[in-house]
Amino acid sequence: MIPKGAFLKVADNSGARLVQVIGTRFKAAYIGDVVKVAIKDARGGKVQAGQMRKAVIVEASKATMRPSGASFQFLRNACVLLNEKGAPVGNRLRSMLTYEFIKPRWKRLNLLGRRLF
């Protein structure tokens, strides 16, 4: 559960290090949700500090429940930056992807990442 104003680490090599959530579709975002973020810290690369981008949540420290009854959680909150078309900005992920990213919408993201469970 990631509310507005939360700070997230960036799990790709786009150049951004830290972002802040400035817009969500609902009150809070979960794994697989697209949010609007402001880049707070960037070191070279394809993005600069101060830009606004869309991002998809790939890790959340709050436990996530699956319909089968299983739950899992990560140690940090992290996201992957997206461009206007919905494709990842970076070309490598520093995070494992969960089963929720098998959907056809995240085809390009699946090619970059490794499967966790």
Backbone atoms as SQL, in Angstrom:
CREATE TABLE atoms (id INTEGER PRIMARY KEY, chain TEXT, resi INTEGER, resn TEXT, atom TEXT, x REAL, y REAL, z REAL);
INSERT INTO atoms VALUES
  (1, 'A', 1, 'MET', 'N', 0.846, -1.169, 0.000),
  (2, 'A', 1, 'MET', 'CA', 0.000, 0.000, 0.000),
  (3, 'A', 1, 'MET', 'C', 0.893, 1.234, 0.000),
  (4, 'A', 2, 'ILE', 'N', 0.837, 1.975, -1.071),
  (5, 'A', 2, 'ILE', 'CA', 1.704, 3.138, -1.228),
  (6, 'A', 2, 'ILE', 'C', 0.828, 4.368, -1.460),
  (7, 'A', 3, 'PRO', 'N', 0.753, 5.287, -0.488),
  (8, 'A', 3, 'PRO', 'CA', -0.115, 6.460, -0.624),
  (9, 'A', 3, 'PRO', 'C', 0.584, 7.596, -1.373),
  (10, 'A', 4, 'LYS', 'N', -0.159, 8.663, -1.647),
  (11, 'A', 4, 'LYS', 'CA', 0.442, 9.861, -2.225),
  (12, 'A', 4, 'LYS', 'C', 1.475, 10.410, -1.253),
  (13, 'A', 5, 'GLY', 'N', 2.567, 10.916, -1.791),
  (14, 'A', 5, 'GLY', 'CA', 3.607, 11.501, -0.967),
  (15, 'A', 5, 'GLY', 'C', 4.688, 10.520, -0.565),
  (16, 'A', 6, 'ALA', 'N', 4.510, 9.243, -0.831),
  (17, 'A', 6, 'ALA', 'CA', 5.499, 8.234, -0.455),
  (18, 'A', 6, 'ALA', 'C', 6.725, 8.332, -1.362),
  (19, 'A', 7, 'PHE', 'N', 7.880, 8.038, -0.796),
  (20, 'A', 7, 'PHE', 'CA', 9.123, 8.007, -1.557),
  (21, 'A', 7, 'PHE', 'C', 9.424, 6.572, -1.954),
  (22, 'A', 8, 'LEU', 'N', 9.854, 6.388, -3.212),
  (23, 'A', 8, 'LEU', 'CA', 10.152, 5.066, -3.751),
  (24, 'A', 8, 'LEU', 'C', 11.555, 5.028, -4.316),
  (25, 'A', 9, 'LYS', 'N', 12.207, 3.893, -4.210),
  (26, 'A', 9, 'LYS', 'CA', 13.465, 3.665, -4.913),
  (27, 'A', 9, 'LYS', 'C', 13.124, 3.309, -6.352),
  (28, 'A', 10, 'VAL', 'N', 14.044, 3.552, -7.254),
  (29, 'A', 10, 'VAL', 'CA', 13.840, 3.220, -8.662),
  (30, 'A', 10, 'VAL', 'C', 14.630, 1.955, -8.965),
  (31, 'A', 11, 'ALA', 'N', 13.951, 0.949, -9.518),
  (32, 'A', 11, 'ALA', 'CA', 14.547, -0.372, -9.713),
  (33, 'A', 11, 'ALA', 'C', 15.004, -0.606, -11.146),
  (34, 'A', 12, 'ASP', 'N', 15.330, 0.445, -11.875),
  (35, 'A', 12, 'ASP', 'CA', 15.872, 0.274, -13.221),
  (36, 'A', 12, 'ASP', 'C', 17.098, 1.171, -13.397),
  (37, 'A', 13, 'ASN', 'N', 17.710, 1.100, -14.567),
  (38, 'A', 13, 'ASN', 'CA', 18.926, 1.878, -14.795),
  (39, 'A', 13, 'ASN', 'C', 18.658, 3.126, -15.624),
  (40, 'A', 14, 'SER', 'N', 17.552, 3.796, -15.382),
  (41, 'A', 14, 'SER', 'CA', 17.203, 5.008, -16.117),
  (42, 'A', 14, 'SER', 'C', 17.992, 6.225, -15.637),
  (43, 'A', 15, 'GLY', 'N', 18.631, 6.144, -14.496),
  (44, 'A', 15, 'GLY', 'CA', 19.394, 7.260, -13.949),
  (45, 'A', 15, 'GLY', 'C', 18.759, 7.842, -12.707),
  (46, 'A', 16, 'ALA', 'N', 17.478, 7.649, -12.523),
  (47, 'A', 16, 'ALA', 'CA', 16.793, 8.149, -11.322),
  (48, 'A', 16, 'ALA', 'C', 17.091, 7.236, -10.142),
  (49, 'A', 17, 'ARG', 'N', 17.195, 7.820, -8.963),
  (50, 'A', 17, 'ARG', 'CA', 17.450, 7.045, -7.746),
  (51, 'A', 17, 'ARG', 'C', 16.262, 7.056, -6.801),
  (52, 'A', 18, 'LEU', 'N', 15.616, 8.207, -6.680),
  (53, 'A', 18, 'LEU', 'CA', 14.540, 8.389, -5.720),
  (54, 'A', 18, 'LEU', 'C', 13.416, 9.187, -6.365),
  (55, 'A', 19, 'VAL', 'N', 12.178, 8.725, -6.173),
  (56, 'A', 19, 'VAL', 'CA', 11.013, 9.428, -6.712),
  (57, 'A', 19, 'VAL', 'C', 9.960, 9.562, -5.614),
  (58, 'A', 20, 'GLN', 'N', 9.044, 10.511, -5.809),
  (59, 'A', 20, 'GLN', 'CA', 7.950, 10.713, -4.874),
  (60, 'A', 20, 'GLN', 'C', 6.631, 10.578, -5.624),
  (61, 'A', 21, 'VAL', 'N', 5.696, 9.829, -5.042),
  (62, 'A', 21, 'VAL', 'CA', 4.395, 9.619, -5.660),
  (63, 'A', 21, 'VAL', 'C', 3.581, 10.905, -5.537),
  (64, 'A', 22, 'ILE', 'N', 3.080, 11.414, -6.671),
  (65, 'A', 22, 'ILE', 'CA', 2.275, 12.631, -6.629),
  (66, 'A', 22, 'ILE', 'C', 0.851, 12.386, -7.098),
  (67, 'A', 23, 'GLY', 'N', 0.582, 11.212, -7.637),
  (68, 'A', 23, 'GLY', 'CA', -0.772, 10.915, -8.088),
  (69, 'A', 23, 'GLY', 'C', -1.015, 9.423, -8.189),
  (70, 'A', 24, 'THR', 'N', -2.147, 8.984, -7.662),
  (71, 'A', 24, 'THR', 'CA', -2.566, 7.596, -7.783),
  (72, 'A', 24, 'THR', 'C', -4.008, 7.559, -8.247),
  (73, 'A', 25, 'ARG', 'N', -4.415, 6.457, -8.757),
  (74, 'A', 25, 'ARG', 'CA', -5.784, 6.327, -9.240),
  (75, 'A', 25, 'ARG', 'C', -6.760, 6.219, -8.069),
  (76, 'A', 26, 'PHE', 'N', -6.338, 5.533, -7.019),
  (77, 'A', 26, 'PHE', 'CA', -7.150, 5.390, -5.820),
  (78, 'A', 26, 'PHE', 'C', -6.390, 6.002, -4.652),
  (79, 'A', 27, 'LYS', 'N', -6.808, 5.746, -3.423),
  (80, 'A', 27, 'LYS', 'CA', -6.128, 6.321, -2.262),
  (81, 'A', 27, 'LYS', 'C', -4.718, 5.777, -2.104),
  (82, 'A', 28, 'ALA', 'N', -4.514, 4.525, -2.477),
  (83, 'A', 28, 'ALA', 'CA', -3.200, 3.907, -2.333),
  (84, 'A', 28, 'ALA', 'C', -2.921, 3.035, -3.553),
  (85, 'A', 29, 'ALA', 'N', -1.650, 2.786, -3.827),
  (86, 'A', 29, 'ALA', 'CA', -1.235, 1.958, -4.960),
  (87, 'A', 29, 'ALA', 'C', -0.645, 0.650, -4.450),
  (88, 'A', 30, 'TYR', 'N', -0.796, -0.392, -5.240),
  (89, 'A', 30, 'TYR', 'CA', -0.285, -1.712, -4.901),
  (90, 'A', 30, 'TYR', 'C', 0.597, -2.204, -6.038),
  (91, 'A', 31, 'ILE', 'N', 1.160, -3.387, -5.908),
  (92, 'A', 31, 'ILE', 'CA', 2.029, -3.949, -6.936),
  (93, 'A', 31, 'ILE', 'C', 1.258, -4.071, -8.249),
  (94, 'A', 32, 'GLY', 'N', 1.850, -3.563, -9.329),
  (95, 'A', 32, 'GLY', 'CA', 1.231, -3.600, -10.640),
  (96, 'A', 32, 'GLY', 'C', 0.457, -2.348, -10.998),
  (97, 'A', 33, 'ASP', 'N', 0.280, -1.420, -10.062),
  (98, 'A', 33, 'ASP', 'CA', -0.456, -0.186, -10.335),
  (99, 'A', 33, 'ASP', 'C', 0.473, 0.872, -10.947),
  (100, 'A', 34, 'VAL', 'N', -0.090, 1.680, -11.843),
  (101, 'A', 34, 'VAL', 'CA', 0.654, 2.775, -12.456),
  (102, 'A', 34, 'VAL', 'C', 0.357, 4.050, -11.677),
  (103, 'A', 35, 'VAL', 'N', 1.413, 4.771, -11.292),
  (104, 'A', 35, 'VAL', 'CA', 1.281, 6.013, -10.533),
  (105, 'A', 35, 'VAL', 'C', 2.064, 7.118, -11.240),
  (106, 'A', 36, 'LYS', 'N', 1.758, 8.355, -10.905),
  (107, 'A', 36, 'LYS', 'CA', 2.514, 9.499, -11.422),
  (108, 'A', 36, 'LYS', 'C', 3.530, 9.885, -10.359),
  (109, 'A', 37, 'VAL', 'N', 4.780, 10.081, -10.751),
  (110, 'A', 37, 'VAL', 'CA', 5.855, 10.363, -9.797),
  (111, 'A', 37, 'VAL', 'C', 6.649, 11.589, -10.225),
  (112, 'A', 38, 'ALA', 'N', 7.278, 12.223, -9.235),
  (113, 'A', 38, 'ALA', 'CA', 8.219, 13.317, -9.473),
  (114, 'A', 38, 'ALA', 'C', 9.602, 12.802, -9.110),
  (115, 'A', 39, 'ILE', 'N', 10.555, 12.996, -9.988),
  (116, 'A', 39, 'ILE', 'CA', 11.907, 12.506, -9.754),
  (117, 'A', 39, 'ILE', 'C', 12.631, 13.466, -8.823),
  (118, 'A', 40, 'LYS', 'N', 13.093, 12.966, -7.684),
  (119, 'A', 40, 'LYS', 'CA', 13.744, 13.794, -6.676),
  (120, 'A', 40, 'LYS', 'C', 15.267, 13.738, -6.768),
  (121, 'A', 41, 'ASP', 'N', 15.799, 12.585, -7.120),
  (122, 'A', 41, 'ASP', 'CA', 17.257, 12.431, -7.188),
  (123, 'A', 41, 'ASP', 'C', 17.596, 11.625, -8.436),
  (124, 'A', 42, 'ALA', 'N', 18.485, 12.168, -9.275),
  (125, 'A', 42, 'ALA', 'CA', 18.904, 11.479, -10.486),
  (126, 'A', 42, 'ALA', 'C', 20.386, 11.745, -10.707),
  (127, 'A', 43, 'ARG', 'N', 21.063, 10.752, -11.240),
  (128, 'A', 43, 'ARG', 'CA', 22.496, 10.869, -11.511),
  (129, 'A', 43, 'ARG', 'C', 22.758, 10.450, -12.941),
  (130, 'A', 44, 'GLY', 'N', 22.772, 11.415, -13.828),
  (131, 'A', 44, 'GLY', 'CA', 23.015, 11.129, -15.241),
  (132, 'A', 44, 'GLY', 'C', 21.915, 10.237, -15.799),
  (133, 'A', 45, 'GLY', 'N', 22.076, 9.796, -16.998),
  (134, 'A', 45, 'GLY', 'CA', 21.108, 8.876, -17.569),
  (135, 'A', 45, 'GLY', 'C', 20.047, 9.555, -18.402),
  (136, 'A', 46, 'LYS', 'N', 18.903, 8.914, -18.522),
  (137, 'A', 46, 'LYS', 'CA', 17.860, 9.352, -19.428),
  (138, 'A', 46, 'LYS', 'C', 16.866, 10.313, -18.797),
  (139, 'A', 47, 'VAL', 'N', 16.902, 10.474, -17.494),
  (140, 'A', 47, 'VAL', 'CA', 15.966, 11.374, -16.809),
  (141, 'A', 47, 'VAL', 'C', 16.739, 12.343, -15.922),
  (142, 'A', 48, 'GLN', 'N', 16.071, 13.424, -15.543),
  (143, 'A', 48, 'GLN', 'CA', 16.693, 14.432, -14.687),
  (144, 'A', 48, 'GLN', 'C', 15.806, 14.701, -13.491),
  (145, 'A', 49, 'ALA', 'N', 16.392, 15.199, -12.427),
  (146, 'A', 49, 'ALA', 'CA', 15.623, 15.561, -11.239),
  (147, 'A', 49, 'ALA', 'C', 14.659, 16.686, -11.585),
  (148, 'A', 50, 'GLY', 'N', 13.456, 16.604, -11.069),
  (149, 'A', 50, 'GLY', 'CA', 12.447, 17.610, -11.330),
  (150, 'A', 50, 'GLY', 'C', 11.435, 17.206, -12.390),
  (151, 'A', 51, 'GLN', 'N', 11.717, 16.179, -13.154),
  (152, 'A', 51, 'GLN', 'CA', 10.778, 15.722, -14.174),
  (153, 'A', 51, 'GLN', 'C', 9.634, 14.935, -13.543),
  (154, 'A', 52, 'MET', 'N', 8.501, 14.896, -14.234),
  (155, 'A', 52, 'MET', 'CA', 7.380, 14.060, -13.821),
  (156, 'A', 52, 'MET', 'C', 7.227, 12.933, -14.831),
  (157, 'A', 53, 'ARG', 'N', 7.052, 11.727, -14.337),
  (158, 'A', 53, 'ARG', 'CA', 6.906, 10.548, -15.187),
  (159, 'A', 53, 'ARG', 'C', 5.840, 9.630, -14.600),
  (160, 'A', 54, 'LYS', 'N', 5.446, 8.644, -15.384),
  (161, 'A', 54, 'LYS', 'CA', 4.626, 7.561, -14.867),
  (162, 'A', 54, 'LYS', 'C', 5.551, 6.440, -14.452),
  (163, 'A', 55, 'ALA', 'N', 5.095, 5.652, -13.479),
  (164, 'A', 55, 'ALA', 'CA', 5.892, 4.528, -13.001),
  (165, 'A', 55, 'ALA', 'C', 4.957, 3.398, -12.588),
  (166, 'A', 56, 'VAL', 'N', 5.461, 2.186, -12.634),
  (167, 'A', 56, 'VAL', 'CA', 4.706, 1.022, -12.173),
  (168, 'A', 56, 'VAL', 'C', 5.372, 0.496, -10.901),
  (169, 'A', 57, 'ILE', 'N', 4.558, 0.147, -9.921),
  (170, 'A', 57, 'ILE', 'CA', 5.064, -0.365, -8.649),
  (171, 'A', 57, 'ILE', 'C', 5.470, -1.822, -8.844),
  (172, 'A', 58, 'VAL', 'N', 6.726, -2.170, -8.510),
  (173, 'A', 58, 'VAL', 'CA', 7.194, -3.554, -8.628),
  (174, 'A', 58, 'VAL', 'C', 7.503, -4.188, -7.277),
  (175, 'A', 59, 'GLU', 'N', 7.720, -3.391, -6.237),
  (176, 'A', 59, 'GLU', 'CA', 7.967, -3.910, -4.894),
  (177, 'A', 59, 'GLU', 'C', 7.205, -3.063, -3.890),
  (178, 'A', 60, 'ALA', 'N', 6.642, -3.706, -2.876),
  (179, 'A', 60, 'ALA', 'CA', 5.939, -2.993, -1.816),
  (180, 'A', 60, 'ALA', 'C', 6.233, -3.689, -0.488),
  (181, 'A', 61, 'SER', 'N', 6.537, -2.906, 0.530),
  (182, 'A', 61, 'SER', 'CA', 6.865, -3.487, 1.829),
  (183, 'A', 61, 'SER', 'C', 5.634, -3.969, 2.578),
  (184, 'A', 62, 'LYS', 'N', 4.448, -3.547, 2.160),
  (185, 'A', 62, 'LYS', 'CA', 3.201, -4.040, 2.743),
  (186, 'A', 62, 'LYS', 'C', 2.886, -5.398, 2.122),
  (187, 'A', 63, 'ALA', 'N', 2.444, -6.349, 2.924),
  (188, 'A', 63, 'ALA', 'CA', 2.130, -7.687, 2.434),
  (189, 'A', 63, 'ALA', 'C', 1.038, -7.630, 1.369),
  (190, 'A', 64, 'THR', 'N', 1.237, -8.381, 0.294),
  (191, 'A', 64, 'THR', 'CA', 0.284, -8.457, -0.806),
  (192, 'A', 64, 'THR', 'C', -0.373, -9.829, -0.789),
  (193, 'A', 65, 'MET', 'N', -1.704, -9.844, -0.845),
  (194, 'A', 65, 'MET', 'CA', -2.445, -11.107, -0.830),
  (195, 'A', 65, 'MET', 'C', -2.793, -11.520, -2.256),
  (196, 'A', 66, 'ARG', 'N', -2.748, -12.827, -2.501),
  (197, 'A', 66, 'ARG', 'CA', -3.170, -13.381, -3.772),
  (198, 'A', 66, 'ARG', 'C', -4.504, -14.103, -3.590),
  (199, 'A', 67, 'PRO', 'N', -5.248, -14.309, -4.666),
  (200, 'A', 67, 'PRO', 'CA', -6.533, -15.002, -4.542),
  (201, 'A', 67, 'PRO', 'C', -6.406, -16.409, -3.961),
  (202, 'A', 68, 'SER', 'N', -5.240, -17.042, -4.111),
  (203, 'A', 68, 'SER', 'CA', -5.045, -18.390, -3.578),
  (204, 'A', 68, 'SER', 'C', -4.883, -18.396, -2.063),
  (205, 'A', 69, 'GLY', 'N', -4.720, -17.213, -1.455),
  (206, 'A', 69, 'GLY', 'CA', -4.546, -17.131, -0.011),
  (207, 'A', 69, 'GLY', 'C', -3.101, -16.882, 0.407),
  (208, 'A', 70, 'ALA', 'N', -2.168, -16.986, -0.528),
  (209, 'A', 70, 'ALA', 'CA', -0.758, -16.758, -0.219),
  (210, 'A', 70, 'ALA', 'C', -0.495, -15.256, -0.099),
  (211, 'A', 71, 'SER', 'N', 0.480, -14.898, 0.701),
  (212, 'A', 71, 'SER', 'CA', 0.878, -13.494, 0.819),
  (213, 'A', 71, 'SER', 'C', 2.390, -13.399, 0.720),
  (214, 'A', 72, 'PHE', 'N', 2.857, -12.244, 0.278),
  (215, 'A', 72, 'PHE', 'CA', 4.300, -12.003, 0.176),
  (216, 'A', 72, 'PHE', 'C', 4.550, -10.525, 0.361),
  (217, 'A', 73, 'GLN', 'N', 5.785, -10.191, 0.704),
  (218, 'A', 73, 'GLN', 'CA', 6.157, -8.789, 0.852),
  (219, 'A', 73, 'GLN', 'C', 7.638, -8.629, 0.557),
  (220, 'A', 74, 'PHE', 'N', 8.027, -7.398, 0.247),
  (221, 'A', 74, 'PHE', 'CA', 9.413, -7.064, -0.032),
  (222, 'A', 74, 'PHE', 'C', 9.951, -6.205, 1.115),
  (223, 'A', 75, 'LEU', 'N', 11.231, -5.923, 1.099),
  (224, 'A', 75, 'LEU', 'CA', 11.849, -5.122, 2.153),
  (225, 'A', 75, 'LEU', 'C', 11.807, -3.631, 1.854),
  (226, 'A', 76, 'ARG', 'N', 11.464, -3.249, 0.627),
  (227, 'A', 76, 'ARG', 'CA', 11.445, -1.831, 0.260),
  (228, 'A', 76, 'ARG', 'C', 10.300, -1.570, -0.702),
  (229, 'A', 77, 'ASN', 'N', 10.031, -0.303, -0.931),
  (230, 'A', 77, 'ASN', 'CA', 9.070, 0.123, -1.947),
  (231, 'A', 77, 'ASN', 'C', 9.862, 0.557, -3.172),
  (232, 'A', 78, 'ALA', 'N', 9.551, -0.002, -4.334),
  (233, 'A', 78, 'ALA', 'CA', 10.311, 0.322, -5.539),
  (234, 'A', 78, 'ALA', 'C', 9.393, 0.384, -6.747),
  (235, 'A', 79, 'CYS', 'N', 9.854, 1.107, -7.763),
  (236, 'A', 79, 'CYS', 'CA', 9.080, 1.269, -8.990),
  (237, 'A', 79, 'CYS', 'C', 10.008, 1.241, -10.200),
  (238, 'A', 80, 'VAL', 'N', 9.398, 1.148, -11.378),
  (239, 'A', 80, 'VAL', 'CA', 10.114, 1.219, -12.653),
  (240, 'A', 80, 'VAL', 'C', 9.492, 2.357, -13.450),
  (241, 'A', 81, 'LEU', 'N', 10.311, 3.266, -13.953),
  (242, 'A', 81, 'LEU', 'CA', 9.815, 4.416, -14.711),
  (243, 'A', 81, 'LEU', 'C', 9.353, 4.000, -16.098),
  (244, 'A', 82, 'LEU', 'N', 8.274, 4.653, -16.566),
  (245, 'A', 82, 'LEU', 'CA', 7.700, 4.363, -17.874),
  (246, 'A', 82, 'LEU', 'C', 7.729, 5.613, -18.745),
  (247, 'A', 83, 'ASN', 'N', 7.755, 5.412, -20.062),
  (248, 'A', 83, 'ASN', 'CA', 7.650, 6.553, -20.974),
  (249, 'A', 83, 'ASN', 'C', 6.177, 6.796, -21.302),
  (250, 'A', 84, 'GLU', 'N', 5.891, 7.663, -22.275),
  (251, 'A', 84, 'GLU', 'CA', 4.515, 8.021, -22.600),
  (252, 'A', 84, 'GLU', 'C', 3.721, 6.841, -23.158),
  (253, 'A', 85, 'LYS', 'N', 4.401, 5.924, -23.826),
  (254, 'A', 85, 'LYS', 'CA', 3.722, 4.769, -24.428),
  (255, 'A', 85, 'LYS', 'C', 3.543, 3.610, -23.449),
  (256, 'A', 86, 'GLY', 'N', 4.136, 3.713, -22.269),
  (257, 'A', 86, 'GLY', 'CA', 3.994, 2.653, -21.273),
  (258, 'A', 86, 'GLY', 'C', 5.131, 1.651, -21.258),
  (259, 'A', 87, 'ALA', 'N', 6.178, 1.899, -22.025),
  (260, 'A', 87, 'ALA', 'CA', 7.343, 1.017, -22.038),
  (261, 'A', 87, 'ALA', 'C', 8.354, 1.502, -20.998),
  (262, 'A', 88, 'PRO', 'N', 9.165, 0.610, -20.445),
  (263, 'A', 88, 'PRO', 'CA', 10.165, 1.028, -19.452),
  (264, 'A', 88, 'PRO', 'C', 11.202, 1.974, -20.052),
  (265, 'A', 89, 'VAL', 'N', 11.650, 2.946, -19.249),
  (266, 'A', 89, 'VAL', 'CA', 12.659, 3.907, -19.698),
  (267, 'A', 89, 'VAL', 'C', 14.033, 3.249, -19.714),
  (268, 'A', 90, 'GLY', 'N', 14.357, 2.489, -18.683),
  (269, 'A', 90, 'GLY', 'CA', 15.649, 1.808, -18.599),
  (270, 'A', 90, 'GLY', 'C', 15.649, 0.532, -19.414),
  (271, 'A', 91, 'ASN', 'N', 16.842, -0.074, -19.534),
  (272, 'A', 91, 'ASN', 'CA', 16.933, -1.327, -20.269),
  (273, 'A', 91, 'ASN', 'C', 17.425, -2.485, -19.397),
  (274, 'A', 92, 'ARG', 'N', 17.442, -2.288, -18.086),
  (275, 'A', 92, 'ARG', 'CA', 17.787, -3.363, -17.160),
  (276, 'A', 92, 'ARG', 'C', 17.062, -3.126, -15.839),
  (277, 'A', 93, 'LEU', 'N', 16.591, -4.194, -15.211),
  (278, 'A', 93, 'LEU', 'CA', 15.912, -4.092, -13.926),
  (279, 'A', 93, 'LEU', 'C', 16.802, -4.641, -12.820),
  (280, 'A', 94, 'ARG', 'N', 16.753, -3.969, -11.673),
  (281, 'A', 94, 'ARG', 'CA', 17.490, -4.438, -10.497),
  (282, 'A', 94, 'ARG', 'C', 16.518, -5.033, -9.484),
  (283, 'A', 95, 'SER', 'N', 15.455, -5.619, -9.970),
  (284, 'A', 95, 'SER', 'CA', 14.418, -6.165, -9.106),
  (285, 'A', 95, 'SER', 'C', 13.863, -7.427, -9.734),
  (286, 'A', 96, 'MET', 'N', 13.327, -8.307, -8.902),
  (287, 'A', 96, 'MET', 'CA', 12.655, -9.497, -9.386),
  (288, 'A', 96, 'MET', 'C', 11.186, -9.159, -9.608),
  (289, 'A', 97, 'LEU', 'N', 10.589, -9.723, -10.626),
  (290, 'A', 97, 'LEU', 'CA', 9.182, -9.477, -10.919),
  (291, 'A', 97, 'LEU', 'C', 8.326, -10.612, -10.378),
  (292, 'A', 98, 'THR', 'N', 7.131, -10.267, -9.953),
  (293, 'A', 98, 'THR', 'CA', 6.216, -11.260, -9.414),
  (294, 'A', 98, 'THR', 'C', 5.265, -11.759, -10.498),
  (295, 'A', 99, 'TYR', 'N', 4.421, -12.683, -10.117),
  (296, 'A', 99, 'TYR', 'CA', 3.457, -13.306, -11.022),
  (297, 'A', 99, 'TYR', 'C', 2.465, -12.301, -11.587),
  (298, 'A', 100, 'GLU', 'N', 2.238, -11.194, -10.919),
  (299, 'A', 100, 'GLU', 'CA', 1.278, -10.190, -11.371),
  (300, 'A', 100, 'GLU', 'C', 1.686, -9.507, -12.678),
  (301, 'A', 101, 'PHE', 'N', 2.922, -9.651, -13.098),
  (302, 'A', 101, 'PHE', 'CA', 3.416, -8.998, -14.311),
  (303, 'A', 101, 'PHE', 'C', 3.414, -9.919, -15.529),
  (304, 'A', 102, 'ILE', 'N', 2.677, -11.030, -15.478),
  (305, 'A', 102, 'ILE', 'CA', 2.582, -11.938, -16.626),
  (306, 'A', 102, 'ILE', 'C', 1.632, -11.389, -17.687),
  (307, 'A', 103, 'LYS', 'N', 0.779, -10.466, -17.329),
  (308, 'A', 103, 'LYS', 'CA', -0.229, -9.919, -18.241),
  (309, 'A', 103, 'LYS', 'C', 0.415, -9.344, -19.505),
  (310, 'A', 104, 'PRO', 'N', -0.300, -9.385, -20.630),
  (311, 'A', 104, 'PRO', 'CA', 0.253, -8.865, -21.887),
  (312, 'A', 104, 'PRO', 'C', 0.637, -7.385, -21.829),
  (313, 'A', 105, 'ARG', 'N', 0.009, -6.628, -20.939),
  (314, 'A', 105, 'ARG', 'CA', 0.338, -5.203, -20.818),
  (315, 'A', 105, 'ARG', 'C', 1.799, -4.994, -20.441),
  (316, 'A', 106, 'TRP', 'N', 2.377, -5.905, -19.684),
  (317, 'A', 106, 'TRP', 'CA', 3.746, -5.757, -19.193),
  (318, 'A', 106, 'TRP', 'C', 4.722, -6.635, -19.960),
  (319, 'A', 107, 'LYS', 'N', 4.465, -6.878, -21.236),
  (320, 'A', 107, 'LYS', 'CA', 5.323, -7.738, -22.044),
  (321, 'A', 107, 'LYS', 'C', 6.768, -7.224, -22.094),
  (322, 'A', 108, 'ARG', 'N', 6.919, -5.940, -22.356),
  (323, 'A', 108, 'ARG', 'CA', 8.271, -5.356, -22.453),
  (324, 'A', 108, 'ARG', 'C', 8.988, -5.407, -21.106),
  (325, 'A', 109, 'LEU', 'N', 8.255, -5.201, -20.021),
  (326, 'A', 109, 'LEU', 'CA', 8.836, -5.260, -18.678),
  (327, 'A', 109, 'LEU', 'C', 9.278, -6.684, -18.352),
  (328, 'A', 110, 'ASN', 'N', 8.513, -7.677, -18.785),
  (329, 'A', 110, 'ASN', 'CA', 8.867, -9.081, -18.545),
  (330, 'A', 110, 'ASN', 'C', 10.164, -9.479, -19.249),
  (331, 'A', 111, 'LEU', 'N', 10.400, -8.905, -20.412),
  (332, 'A', 111, 'LEU', 'CA', 11.621, -9.235, -21.153),
  (333, 'A', 111, 'LEU', 'C', 12.866, -8.714, -20.423),
  (334, 'A', 112, 'LEU', 'N', 12.725, -7.638, -19.657),
  (335, 'A', 112, 'LEU', 'CA', 13.865, -7.043, -18.957),
  (336, 'A', 112, 'LEU', 'C', 14.137, -7.696, -17.605),
  (337, 'A', 113, 'GLY', 'N', 13.113, -8.227, -16.974),
  (338, 'A', 113, 'GLY', 'CA', 13.252, -8.690, -15.594),
  (339, 'A', 113, 'GLY', 'C', 13.318, -10.201, -15.470),
  (340, 'A', 114, 'ARG', 'N', 13.603, -10.634, -14.246),
  (341, 'A', 114, 'ARG', 'CA', 13.623, -12.051, -13.913),
  (342, 'A', 114, 'ARG', 'C', 12.388, -12.363, -13.083),
  (343, 'A', 115, 'ARG', 'N', 11.932, -13.577, -13.127),
  (344, 'A', 115, 'ARG', 'CA', 10.737, -13.990, -12.415),
  (345, 'A', 115, 'ARG', 'C', 11.119, -14.430, -10.999),
  (346, 'A', 116, 'LEU', 'N', 10.375, -13.951, -10.009),
  (347, 'A', 116, 'LEU', 'CA', 10.614, -14.310, -8.611),
  (348, 'A', 116, 'LEU', 'C', 9.771, -15.494, -8.223),
  (349, 'A', 117, 'PHE', 'N', 8.479, -15.348, -8.227),
  (350, 'A', 117, 'PHE', 'CA', 7.546, -16.429, -7.889),
  (351, 'A', 117, 'PHE', 'C', 6.163, -16.070, -8.360);
